[in-house]
């Protein structure tokens, strides 16, 4: 029993390290785009904040008016964002990996492989748990990213934000936007389902291509060898080549991980993006006075902006999430290889 627990804890280490590393690197690189996307999501006036360039210009104007350095302005809230993303990815990959391994063991006993539904459910379960534990971090992050450092009531950091929300709004304030964030769990579940299936498809494609190429090479060698009367030697060579080429073909390259993660993210992100807009609007400083509920936020968004309102910030979001997603999955897969 103790041996099993030790193996479980050892197996969890690569998932935690890979998830934390992926979350940290992707956040540091892509935080400015995250800031622009968040501000686009929560602002209702199409006249003031039209497009990402206007948002960036507004940020620089805020920096000049408050005497803040431009770099510091576009990285406002980065500490909270790093903590949130490293915690989220670390926990998510940990639980997803553990749950997937358990289901895989069960399916193996049945003589079956993991299905798309298995990937969907395991990633969904990991996502719900992660969302519940990290929601307070996202509330503080959203409020920091949607307010300048000199704005009235602005938080100076994560600790102050958590303390003030608890004192001023109670524990309920820490879980604002939690219900819409569960739709984000759906996005992650759809993305991981697509990603895992794309990996299987790409791996099998590479293996088939490798074996086909080996077959052509061996046929060519056999013709050459038959002229020299050495068919027996060639037969041994074919087995040797397959034993070495198949494992190599089974390993995907970094370009594969980038392409597959990007495709799965575009598919899942476009499908579920509206929830991010509603969640961000429910997590702003004045959300309690503007929206009475998540349903009311949906109604107001539809009434004032129509369907386009649910996709505000989608452009910068895709620009942001694609590099972030590629970085996250490439780092994750490579760190796992180390172990």
C-alpha positions in Angstrom: 0.0 0.0 0.0 2.8 2.4 0.9 4.6 1.5 -2.3 1.5 2.4 -4.3 1.2 5.8 -2.5 4.9 6.5 -3.2 4.5 5.7 -6.9 1.4 8.0 -7.1 3.3 10.9 -5.5 6.3 10.3 -7.7 4.1 10.2 -10.8 2.5 13.5 -9.8 5.8 15.4 -9.7 6.2 15.7 -13.5 2.6 16.9 -13.8 3.1 19.6 -11.1 6.5 20.8 -12.4 5.4 20.8 -16.0 2.2 22.6 -15.3 3.8 25.3 -13.1 6.6 25.9 -15.6 4.1 26.1 -18.5 1.9 28.6 -16.6 4.8 30.8 -15.5 6.5 31.1 -18.9 3.3 31.7 -20.9 2.0 34.3 -18.4 5.2 36.4 -18.4 5.3 36.4 -22.2 1.7 37.1 -22.9 0.5 39.2 -20.0 0.2 42.5 -22.0 -2.2 40.9 -24.4 -4.2 39.5 -21.5 -4.5 43.0 -20.1 -5.8 44.4 -23.4 -8.2 41.5 -23.8 -9.6 41.9 -20.3 -10.2 45.6 -20.7 -12.0 45.0 -24.0 -14.2 42.4 -22.4 -15.5 44.6 -19.6 -16.0 48.0 -21.3 -19.5 48.7 -22.7 -18.8 51.8 -24.7 -17.8 51.0 -28.3 -16.9 54.7 -28.9 -14.1 54.9 -26.3 -12.5 51.5 -26.6 -12.5 50.5 -30.3 -10.0 47.8 -31.0 -6.8 46.7 -29.3 -4.7 49.6 -30.5 -7.0 52.1 -28.8 -6.9 50.1 -25.6 -3.1 50.1 -25.8 -3.1 53.9 -26.4 -5.4 54.3 -23.4 -3.1 52.4 -21.2 -0.1 54.6 -22.2 -2.2 57.7 -21.6 -3.1 56.4 -18.1 0.6 55.7 -17.4 1.6 59.3 -18.4 -1.2 60.9 -16.4 -0.2 59.0 -13.3 3.6 59.2 -13.8 3.8 55.4 -14.2 6.4 53.8 -16.5 4.8 52.4 -19.7 6.3 48.9 -19.1 4.9 48.9 -15.6 1.5 50.0 -16.9 1.2 47.1 -19.4 2.4 44.6 -16.8 0.0 45.8 -14.1 -1.3 42.7 -12.2 1.4 40.4 -13.6 2.3 39.0 -10.2 -1.3 38.1 -9.5 -1.6 36.7 -13.0 1.5 34.6 -12.6 0.3 33.2 -9.3 -3.1 32.4 -10.7 -1.8 30.7 -13.9 0.9 28.7 -12.2 -1.5 27.5 -9.6 -4.2 26.8 -12.1 -2.0 24.9 -14.6 -0.1 23.0 -11.9 -3.3 21.8 -10.2 -5.1 21.2 -13.5 -2.3 19.1 -15.1 -1.9 17.2 -11.8 -5.5 16.2 -11.4 -6.0 15.6 -15.2 -2.9 13.4 -15.4 -3.9 11.4 -12.3 -7.6 11.0 -13.3 -6.6 10.0 -16.9 -4.2 7.4 -15.6 -6.8 5.9 -13.4 -9.4 5.7 -16.2 -6.7 4.3 -18.6 -6.0 1.5 -16.1 -9.7 0.7 -15.8 -10.1 0.7 -19.6 -7.0 -1.5 -20.0 -8.6 -4.0 -17.7 -11.6 -4.0 -20.1 -9.4 -4.3 -23.1 -10.3 -0.9 -24.4 -8.5 2.4 -25.0 -9.5 5.8 -23.7 -12.5 7.3 -25.6 -13.2 11.0 -26.4 -15.8 10.9 -23.6 -13.1 9.7 -21.2 -10.9 12.7 -22.1 -13.9 15.1 -21.8 -15.0 13.9 -18.4 -11.5 13.6 -16.8 -10.4 17.1 -18.0 -13.8 18.4 -16.9 -13.5 17.0 -13.4 -10.0 18.4 -13.1 -11.2 21.8 -14.3 -14.1 22.1 -11.9 -11.8 21.5 -8.9 -9.2 23.9 -10.2 -11.8 26.6 -10.9 -13.2 26.4 -7.4 -9.8 26.7 -5.7 -8.4 29.5 -7.9 -11.5 31.7 -8.5 -10.5 34.3 -5.8 -7.2 34.9 -7.6 -9.1 35.6 -10.8 -11.4 38.1 -9.2 -8.4 40.1 -7.9 -6.6 39.7 -11.3 -9.6 41.0 -13.2 -10.0 44.1 -11.0 -6.3 44.9 -11.2 -6.2 44.6 -15.0 -9.4 46.7 -15.4 -8.1 49.6 -13.3 -5.1 51.8 -13.4 -2.7 51.9 -10.4 -4.0 55.4 -9.6 -7.7 54.7 -10.0 -9.9 55.0 -6.9 -10.1 51.8 -4.9 -7.4 50.1 -7.0 -5.6 47.2 -5.4 -1.8 47.3 -5.0 -1.4 43.6 -5.0 -2.9 40.1 -4.5 -2.8 40.1 -0.7 -4.5 43.5 -0.4 -7.1 42.5 -3.0 -8.1 39.3 -1.2 -8.2 41.1 2.2 -10.4 44.0 1.0 -12.8 41.7 -0.9 -13.2 39.5 2.1 -13.8 42.5 4.4 -15.9 44.7 2.1 -17.9 42.0 0.3 -17.6 38.9 2.4 -16.5 35.4 1.2 -19.2 35.6 -1.6 -17.2 38.4 -3.2 -14.3 36.0 -3.7 -16.4 33.8 -5.9 -17.9 36.4 -8.2 -18.1 35.0 -11.7 -17.6 31.4 -10.6 -20.7 30.2 -12.4 -19.7 31.5 -15.8 -16.2 30.2 -15.2 -17.6 26.7 -15.2 -18.2 27.2 -18.9 -14.5 27.7 -19.0 -14.2 24.2 -17.7 -16.2 23.1 -20.7 -13.8 25.0 -22.9 -10.8 23.2 -21.4 -12.5 19.9 -21.5 -13.3 20.3 -25.3 -9.8 21.5 -25.9 -8.1 18.6 -24.2 -10.5 16.1 -25.9 -9.6 17.6 -29.2 -5.8 17.8 -28.3 -5.6 14.2 -27.2 -7.4 12.9 -30.3 -5.2 15.0 -32.6 -2.1 13.6 -30.9 -3.3 10.1 -31.4 -4.1 10.9 -35.1 -0.7 12.6 -35.7 1.2 9.8 -33.9 -0.4 7.1 -36.0 0.1 9.1 -39.1 3.8 9.5 -38.4 4.2 5.8 -37.6 2.4 4.8 -40.9 4.5 7.2 -42.9 7.7 5.9 -41.2 6.8 2.2 -41.9 5.8 3.0 -45.4 9.1 4.7 -46.1 11.0 1.8 -44.4 9.1 -0.6 -46.7 10.1 1.3 -49.8 13.7 1.4 -48.6 13.7 -2.3 -47.8 12.2 -3.2 -51.1 14.9 -1.2 -52.9 17.6 -2.9 -50.7 16.1 -6.3 -51.4 16.3 -5.8 -55.1 19.9 -4.8 -54.7 20.6 -7.5 -52.3 19.0 -10.2 -54.4 21.5 -9.5 -57.1 24.2 -10.3 -54.7 22.5 -13.3 -53.3 22.0 -12.1 -49.7 18.3 -12.2 -49.1 18.7 -13.7 -45.6 20.8 -10.8 -44.5 18.1 -8.3 -45.6 15.4 -10.0 -43.7 17.2 -9.4 -40.4 17.8 -5.8 -41.4 14.1 -5.1 -41.9 13.3 -6.1 -38.3 16.1 -4.0 -37.0 15.0 -0.9 -38.8 11.4 -1.3 -37.6 12.4 -1.7 -34.0 14.3 1.6 -34.1 12.2 3.7 -36.4 8.8 3.1 -34.8 9.6 4.5 -31.3 11.1 7.6 -33.0 8.0 8.1 -35.1 5.9 7.7 -32.0 7.4 10.8 -30.4 5.9 14.0 -31.6 8.0 17.0 -32.3 7.7 20.5 -30.8 6.2 21.7 -34.1 3.5 19.0 -33.8 2.7 20.1 -30.3 2.4 23.7 -31.4 0.1 23.0 -34.3 -2.1 20.5 -32.5 -2.5 22.7 -29.4 -3.3 25.8 -31.6 -5.9 23.9 -33.6 -7.6 22.5 -30.4 -7.6 25.9 -28.8 -9.1 27.8 -31.7 -11.9 25.2 -31.9 -12.7 25.2 -28.2 -12.0 28.9 -27.6 -14.3 30.2 -30.3 -17.1 27.8 -29.2 -17.1 28.9 -25.6 -15.6 32.5 -25.6 -18.8 34.4 -24.5 -18.5 33.0 -21.0 -15.2 34.9 -20.6 -16.9 38.2 -21.4 -19.7 37.6 -18.8 -17.3 36.4 -16.2 -15.0 39.4 -16.6 -18.0 41.8 -16.3 -19.2 40.1 -13.2 -15.8 40.4 -11.6 -15.2 44.2 -12.0 -15.3 46.7 -9.1 -18.8 47.9 -9.9 -20.3 44.6 -10.9 -22.6 44.4 -7.8 -24.3 47.7 -8.8 -24.5 47.1 -12.5 -25.5 43.4 -12.7 -27.9 41.6 -10.4 -26.9 38.1 -11.7 -25.1 36.3 -14.4 -28.4 36.1 -16.3 -28.8 39.8 -16.0 -25.3 40.4 -17.3 -26.1 38.2 -20.4 -29.4 40.2 -20.9 -27.7 43.6 -20.6 -24.9 42.6 -23.0 -27.4 41.3 -25.6 -29.6 44.4 -25.2 -26.8 46.9 -25.6 -24.4 45.2 -28.0 -26.1 42.2 -29.5 -24.3 39.0 -30.4 -21.1 41.0 -31.1 -21.0 42.0 -27.4 -20.3 38.4 -26.4 -17.2 38.3 -28.6 -15.6 41.6 -27.6 -11.9 41.0 -27.3 -12.0 37.8 -29.3 -9.3 39.0 -31.7 -6.7 39.9 -29.0 -7.8 36.9 -27.1 -6.9 34.6 -30.0 -3.7 36.5 -30.6 -2.9 36.1 -26.9 -4.1 32.5 -26.2 -2.5 30.9 -29.3 1.1 31.8 -28.3 0.2 31.2 -24.7 -1.3 27.8 -25.5 1.6 26.8 -27.8 4.1 27.8 -25.1 2.1 26.0 -22.4 1.8 22.7 -24.2 5.4 22.7 -25.6 6.8 23.5 -22.2 4.5 20.9 -20.5 5.3 18.1 -22.9 9.1 18.8 -22.8 9.3 19.0 -19.0 7.4 15.7 -18.8 9.9 14.1 -21.1 12.7 15.0 -18.7 11.1 12.8 -16.1 
